[in-house]
């Protein structure tokens, strides 16, 4: 009987010691799938091959850290497809893993379906997203009669409004979103996407057609446990800051999306007091971040911090502005800009005296756009 009891105790110990619950501290093996969503059925089509070559040039086996680099490409060269870039025996290979019939890559259902397909095929513990195309911040796609805008994406003239983009991505969550597209470091854009990603890398101004220098940054997407996002933003800035003439143009911000609500809250406090004065702001004293020549050459995007500074400049108390600056500085992890920035519509470079990292739309100057702007979550959080 004693032997039977000892055998029972031994068996109990054996089986319970194999239970995973006895090892709660064993870390999950981390890896990352980085998805490029490249809408190139437009004037940028030839730069897809340029960026693809740069990715291949910079890719190393150790740089992937068991992750996956996957590109959805819709260009003028054929049907939309998904490629995987990987390193096999020291050689970079690209393999077509999915093809689609011709479709509109700016359709939110298409975007959602493609990302779902990629996540299913290349499951990982973490995900990053690069959105690559033309873009014009929050501005609506139906503004063509008012101004040359693209919102996000351009698939043979089809585009996505920013709230549609946010809805298409709402069922996913990414470590980061990087916009290789113009003007997407807009506070309105960041607010719409605040729950979709932990971090945002984007430019408040134009991005040269060649885009990010992927040969320098591709391995930084895959560092563990976290992608080297500051290194990516810094390398982008340094690359273009080393150029000459109009090619020396870059502005970039890395923002913590969990801090965007705090900016909105501080802005709401300011707008409770200053909203009646919005149409009287002297925009000539505010740093413009775009030059698309709407109406009488008024800009549509201005530096966020400079705009709030001018709006509140006559107030005897600077407490509201200081609270706003604290919130903005808390959200921005990295910001850099060249002394001048090139704008294609004007055909030359403008001096950039101030750049906080985010742009903002000056409510009250463009009635045609104001009514659409009121649909944005930023407007509802800040101005109502």
C-alpha positions in Angstrom: 0.0 0.0 0.0 2.9 2.4 0.8 4.5 1.6 -2.5 1.3 2.3 -4.3 0.9 5.6 -2.6 4.5 6.6 -3.5 3.9 5.7 -7.1 0.7 7.9 -7.1 2.7 10.8 -5.7 5.5 10.3 -8.3 3.0 10.1 -11.2 1.1 13.2 -10.0 4.4 15.2 -9.8 5.4 13.9 -13.3 2.2 15.0 -15.0 1.8 18.3 -13.2 5.4 19.3 -13.8 4.8 19.1 -17.6 1.9 21.5 -17.3 2.6 24.8 -19.2 1.2 26.7 -16.2 4.3 25.9 -14.3 6.3 28.0 -16.8 4.5 31.3 -16.9 7.7 33.3 -17.5 8.7 31.5 -20.7 8.6 34.4 -23.3 6.7 34.0 -26.6 9.0 34.0 -29.5 8.6 37.4 -31.2 8.7 38.1 -34.9 7.2 40.7 -37.1 5.4 40.9 -40.4 5.8 44.2 -42.2 3.2 44.9 -44.8 3.8 47.4 -47.6 0.5 48.5 -49.2 1.7 50.1 -52.4 -1.0 51.9 -54.6 1.0 52.7 -57.7 -1.6 52.9 -60.5 -0.5 56.5 -61.0 2.5 58.8 -61.7 4.5 57.0 -59.0 4.4 53.6 -60.7 8.0 53.6 -61.8 9.2 54.3 -58.3 7.8 50.9 -57.0 10.7 49.2 -58.8 13.1 51.7 -57.4 12.0 51.1 -53.9 11.9 47.3 -54.4 15.5 47.4 -55.5 16.4 49.4 -52.4 14.7 46.9 -50.2 16.6 44.1 -51.8 19.9 46.0 -51.5 19.4 46.6 -47.8 18.0 43.3 -46.8 20.1 40.8 -44.7 19.1 37.5 -43.3 19.8 38.5 -39.7 17.9 41.8 -40.3 14.6 39.9 -40.6 14.8 38.2 -37.2 12.5 35.4 -38.4 10.0 38.0 -39.7 8.4 38.5 -43.0 8.7 41.4 -45.5 5.6 41.3 -47.6 4.6 43.8 -50.4 1.2 44.3 -51.9 1.8 46.0 -55.2 -0.7 47.5 -57.6 1.1 49.3 -60.4 0.7 49.9 -64.1 2.6 46.7 -64.9 -0.1 44.0 -64.5 -2.5 42.5 -62.0 -2.2 43.4 -58.3 0.1 40.9 -56.5 1.7 40.1 -53.2 5.4 39.5 -53.0 7.6 38.2 -50.2 11.2 39.3 -50.0 13.4 36.9 -48.0 17.0 35.8 -47.8 17.9 32.2 -48.9 21.4 31.0 -48.5 22.7 34.6 -48.5 20.7 35.6 -51.6 17.7 37.9 -51.6 14.8 36.4 -53.4 11.3 37.7 -54.2 8.4 35.3 -54.6 4.9 36.1 -55.9 2.6 34.4 -53.3 -0.8 35.9 -54.3 -2.3 37.5 -57.3 -5.6 39.3 -57.7 -7.8 40.3 -60.6 -7.7 44.0 -61.4 -9.4 45.9 -58.7 -9.5 49.3 -56.9 -6.8 49.3 -54.3 -8.4 52.4 -52.6 -11.6 50.4 -52.0 -11.7 49.8 -48.2 -13.1 46.3 -48.7 -10.1 45.5 -51.0 -7.6 46.9 -48.5 -9.1 45.0 -45.6 -9.2 41.8 -47.6 -5.6 42.1 -48.8 -4.3 42.7 -45.3 -6.4 39.8 -43.9 -4.9 37.6 -46.6 -1.3 38.6 -45.7 -1.9 38.2 -42.0 -3.3 34.7 -42.5 -0.4 33.7 -44.7 2.3 35.4 -42.7 1.1 35.2 -39.1 3.4 36.9 -36.6 3.3 38.3 -33.0 3.7 41.9 -34.3 2.8 43.8 -37.4 3.9 46.9 -39.1 2.3 48.8 -42.0 3.8 51.0 -44.7 1.2 52.9 -46.7 2.7 54.0 -50.0 1.1 56.3 -52.6 0.0 59.8 -53.2 -1.8 61.6 -50.4 -3.0 65.0 -49.2 -3.6 64.7 -45.4 -7.3 64.7 -44.3 -8.6 66.5 -47.4 -11.6 64.7 -49.0 -11.3 62.9 -52.3 -14.2 64.9 -53.7 -12.3 68.2 -53.4 -11.1 67.9 -57.0 -13.2 70.8 -58.1 -11.8 73.0 -55.4 -8.2 71.9 -55.2 -5.8 69.2 -56.5 -6.1 66.7 -53.7 -5.7 63.0 -53.4 -6.6 62.2 -49.8 -4.8 58.9 -49.5 -4.1 56.7 -52.5 -4.5 57.1 -56.2 -5.7 54.1 -58.2 -6.4 55.6 -61.7 -8.1 58.6 -60.0 -9.9 56.6 -57.3 -9.0 57.7 -53.7 -9.8 57.1 -50.1 -11.0 59.7 -47.6 -9.2 59.5 -44.3 -12.2 58.4 -42.4 -12.7 55.5 -44.9 -9.0 54.6 -44.5 -9.5 54.5 -40.7 -12.5 52.3 -41.0 -10.7 49.9 -43.4 -7.9 49.5 -40.8 -10.1 49.5 -37.7 -10.2 45.7 -37.3 -6.3 45.5 -37.2 -3.7 46.8 -34.9 -0.1 47.6 -35.9 3.1 48.4 -34.0 3.5 51.3 -36.4 2.2 52.9 -39.5 4.6 54.6 -41.8 3.2 56.8 -44.5 5.5 57.0 -47.6 3.2 59.7 -48.9 2.9 63.4 -48.7 1.2 65.4 -45.9 0.1 62.6 -43.7 1.6 64.0 -40.4 -1.6 65.9 -39.9 -3.2 66.0 -36.5 -6.5 65.2 -38.0 -5.0 62.0 -39.6 -3.3 61.0 -36.4 -6.5 61.4 -34.5 -8.5 59.2 -36.9 -5.8 56.5 -36.7 -5.0 56.8 -33.0 -6.5 53.3 -32.1 -5.0 51.5 -35.2 -1.3 51.8 -34.4 1.0 52.4 -31.5 3.3 54.8 -33.4 3.1 56.9 -36.5 5.9 58.0 -38.9 4.9 60.5 -41.5 5.7 63.9 -43.0 3.7 67.1 -42.5 4.9 68.3 -45.9 5.7 66.7 -49.3 7.8 63.6 -49.7 10.0 63.3 -52.7 8.8 60.7 -55.3 11.6 58.3 -54.4 10.3 58.2 -50.9 12.1 56.7 -47.9 15.7 55.3 -48.4 14.8 51.7 -47.9 18.3 50.4 -48.4 19.2 52.2 -45.2 16.2 51.4 -43.1 14.7 48.0 -44.0 16.5 46.1 -41.3 15.3 48.6 -38.7 11.8 47.4 -39.3 12.7 44.0 -37.8 14.7 44.8 -34.7 13.5 42.9 -31.6 11.6 43.5 -29.4 10.7 46.9 -31.0 11.3 48.3 -34.4 13.9 51.0 -34.5 11.4 53.7 -35.5 13.5 56.6 -34.4 16.4 55.3 -36.5 14.1 55.0 -39.5 12.9 58.6 -39.1 16.4 59.9 -38.5 17.8 58.0 -41.5 15.1 59.5 -43.7 15.9 63.0 -42.6 19.7 62.5 -42.8 19.4 61.1 -46.3 17.6 64.1 -47.7 19.4 66.6 -45.6 22.7 65.5 -47.3 21.3 66.4 -50.8 21.7 69.6 -52.7 19.3 72.2 -54.1 15.6 71.4 -54.2 16.5 67.7 -53.4 17.5 68.8 -49.9 13.9 68.6 -48.6 12.5 66.5 -45.8 10.2 66.8 -42.8 9.4 63.8 -40.6 7.8 63.1 -37.2 7.6 60.0 -35.0 4.6 60.2 -32.8 3.3 58.1 -29.9 -0.4 57.5 -30.8 -1.4 56.8 -27.2 -0.7 60.5 -26.5 -2.9 62.0 -29.3 -6.0 62.1 -27.1 -4.1 64.4 -24.7 -3.4 66.8 -27.5 -7.1 66.8 -28.4 -8.1 67.5 -24.8 -5.8 70.5 -24.6 -7.0 71.8 -27.9 -10.6 71.5 -26.8 -9.8 73.7 -23.8 -8.3 76.3 -26.1 -11.2 76.1 -28.6 -13.8 76.6 -25.9 -12.3 80.0 -25.5 -11.0 80.9 -29.0 -13.4 79.3 -31.5 -15.3 82.6 -32.2 -11.9 84.1 -33.2 -10.8 81.4 -35.7 -11.6 83.3 -38.9 -9.6 86.3 -37.6 -6.3 84.4 -37.2 -3.6 86.1 -39.1 -2.4 83.1 -41.2 0.4 85.2 -42.7 2.1 84.9 -39.3 1.7 81.1 -39.3 4.1 78.6 -40.9 2.4 77.0 -43.9 3.1 73.3 -44.5 1.7 73.1 -48.0 1.4 75.3 -51.1 -1.4 74.0 -53.3 -2.7 77.4 -54.0 -6.3 77.1 -53.0 -8.5 80.2 -53.7 -6.4 83.3 -53.2 -3.2 81.4 -52.4 -4.3 80.7 -48.8 -2.8 77.4 -47.6 -4.9 74.6 -46.2 -2.3 73.1 -43.9 -0.3 75.0 -41.2 2.1 74.0 -38.5 0.0 72.9 -35.5 2.1 74.5 -32.8 2.6 77.8 -34.7 -1.1 78.0 -35.4 -2.0 77.6 -31.7 0.7 80.1 -30.8 -0.8 82.8 -33.1 -4.3 82.0 -32.1 -3.6 82.5 -28.4 -0.9 85.2 -28.7 -3.0 88.1 -27.3 -4.1 86.2 -24.2 -2.8 87.7 -21.0 -2.4 84.1 -19.7 -0.3 81.6 -21.5 -1.4 78.6 -19.4 -3.6 77.1 -22.1 -0.9 77.3 -24.7 1.7 75.9 -22.3 -0.6 73.0 -21.5 -1.0 72.3 -25.2 2.7 72.4 -25.8 3.3 69.9 -23.0 0.8 67.6 -24.6 2.3 68.0 -28.1 5.9 67.5 -26.8 4.8 64.4 -24.9 3.4 62.8 -28.1 6.3 63.7 -30.4 9.3 61.3 -30.0 11.3 62.7 -32.9 11.0 65.5 -35.3 13.3 66.9 -38.0 13.0 69.2 -41.0 15.3 70.7 -43.5 15.6 74.5 -43.7 13.6 74.6 -47.0 11.0 72.3 -48.3 10.1 71.7 -52.0 6.5 71.9 -53.2 5.6 70.5 -56.6 2.7 72.8 -57.3 4.8 75.9 -56.9 7.8 74.3 -58.5 10.2 75.7 -55.9 11.3 75.5 -52.3 9.9 77.5 -49.4 11.7 78.3 -46.2 10.6 76.3 -43.2 11.1 78.5 -40.1 9.0 76.4 -37.7 7.9 72.8 -37.7 6.4 71.0 -34.7 5.8 67.8 -36.6 2.1 68.0 -37.1 0.0 70.1 -39.4 -3.5 71.4 -38.8 -6.3 72.8 -41.0 -7.3 76.5 -40.2 -11.1 76.2 -39.6 -13.1 79.2 -40.8 -11.3 80.2 -44.1 -12.6 77.7 -46.6 -16.4 77.1 -46.3 -16.4 74.5 -49.0 -14.0 72.4 -46.9 -15.3 73.3 -43.5 -18.5 71.4 -43.9 -16.6 68.2 -44.8 -14.1 68.8 -42.0 -16.9 68.7 -39.5 -17.3 64.9 -40.2 -13.8 64.2 -38.8 -13.4 62.8 -35.3 -10.9 65.5 -34.6 -13.5 68.2 -35.2 -16.0 66.4 -33.1 -13.5 66.0 -30.2 -12.0 69.5 -30.4 -14.5 72.0 -31.7 -18.0 70.8 -30.6 
